[in-house]
């Protein structure tokens, strides 16, 4: 009797292993292809005499946050700076995207020359969770202009961490530092 029971338990385990491996294979075949997209940014020559409006904005970035009532307990965060052109018909020109650390020291410059962001298009810039060079007071300074009057873009950062069994995410909106409006 014991041998018969062991036989059926063995078959049940084998069946589960086979079903699970087939299921995993089917799931991996159903996964989406690599969704890494090419950016829609195109280099442009900027004629400053044709600029009608623009802004310089400050976007807070948190490379890490403190938790458990102590600055000794740090949770590293990844951050995505998102720039979204909200205008239905006109492009904007991004002239500068600079990343600074907590002390105000320039860490990197992501845009080397002006680039055009098409109507309703968006682009993003990523800071990995293991890149702690910015510190808790890091920030981006973004500058953009337009050759026609446009709706202001949405510029914000999303910070996220999913380490261990914890998950945290939040959005940090941009603050306008300067308005660039050319009087008619």
N, C-alpha and C positions, 0 to 999 in steps of 0.2 A: 504494500500500500504506500509506504514511504517513497519507494522508487518511482511509482506512478505519479505521485504528487510532485516530486523533484523534476520529473520529466516535463510536466505541464508548466511548472514555474519557469524552467529553462526555456521552453518554447515561448512563453509570454514575454520573458525578458528579451529574447532574440527578436520577437515581433516588434516590440517597443523600440529597440535599437534600430531596426530596419525602417520603421515608420518615421522615427525621428530624423534619421539621416536623409531619407527621401524628402521629408518636410523641409529640412534646412536647405537642401539643394534647390527645391522649388522656390523657397523664399529668396535665396540669393539670386536665382534667375529672374525673379520678379522685381528686384530692386531697380530703381531708376538708374539710368546711365549717369556718369559723372556730370554734375550740374554746374561745375565751375564755368562761369560765363565770361565771355570777353566783354570788356567795358566798352561803352558807347562813346567814350571820350575821344575827341579828335583835336589834334594840335591846331591852333589858329594864330594868325598874326593879329595883334591887338592894336587898333588905331584909337588912341585915347581921346582923340577929338570927336569920335562918334559915340562915346560912352554917354548914356543918358542917366543911368542909376547904378547903384551897387552898394555893397555893405562889407564891413569887416566884422566878423563874429567870433566870439569866444565860446568854446564848448568844453565843459569840465569832463575829464576822463579820470576814472578811478582804476589804477592798476591793481590795487588791493584795498580791502577794507578790514577793519579790526572787529573781532567778535569775542565772546565769552568774557566780557568785562576787563579785557587786557589788551594792550598794544603788542603783547608777545604772541597773541593768537591772530594770525593773518590769513585771510582767504584771498588768493590771487584771482583776478578776474580777467577775462578776455574782453576786449572792447571793439565795437564796430562803429566808426564814424559814418553816418549816412548823409548824403547830400541829395535832395530830391527837387528837381525842377517842377514846380507846380503850375507853370504857365502852359496853357493849352496849345499855343501856337508859336511861341518864340523861344529860342535857346537862351541860355545864360552862359557866361564865360567865367570859369573858375581860374583865378589868377594865382592863387597861393593856398597851399594846405601845409601848415607847419605844426610839428608836434614838440611840445615843451615839457620839461620835467617840473617837479614841485618847486624848484629854486628858480624857475624862469629861464633855464638854459635850453637852447635849441638842441633837440635830439636828432630830428630828421626833417627833411623837407620833401613831401610826397609829390608836389607838382613843380616841375622845373621851368615850364613855360606855359602860357595860357592855353587852356583846353575848353572846348565847347561841350556843353551838356544839352542835348536836344530837348524839345518840349516833352514834358511828362517822363523824362528819363531820370534815372538815379545812378549814383555811383557810391562806392564805399571804400573805406580804408580801415585795415585791421591791425589790432595790437594783440598779440598772443598772450595768453595767461602767464606764460613763463617769462615774458618780457616785463621785468619790473623796473626798467630804467626810468620810467616816468614818475613812479611813486604814487602816493595817494592823492597828490595835488596836481597831477599831470593835466595838460589841456591841449586842445587844437586851436589854432587861429586860422580861420578860413576867410578868404577874400574872393568876392565875385563881383562881376559887373554885367551890364546888359546894354545893347545898342538901341533897345526900345523899352518903353515902360512895360514891366512884367510883374506878375504876382511874385512875391518874395518866396524863395525856396524854403523848404523845410530842412533844417540842419539840426541833427541831434545825434547822440551817441547811445548805444545800447551796451550795457555791461552785463556779463553773465558768468556764472560758475556752476558747474554740476559735479563738483568733486565729492567723493564718497557717496553718502546717501542724501546729501544736502543739495539743494538747488536754490539759486538766487538770481534774479535778473531785475534790472531797472533801467529807466531811460533818463538821460540827462539832456535837457534842451539847450539850444544855443542862446547866447545873450548878445544882442547887437551892441557893438562898441562904437561904430561909426556908420553914419548914413552917407552915401555918396550920391547926391542928386545934383544934376546940372540944370540950373534954371533956364527956362525957355526965353 
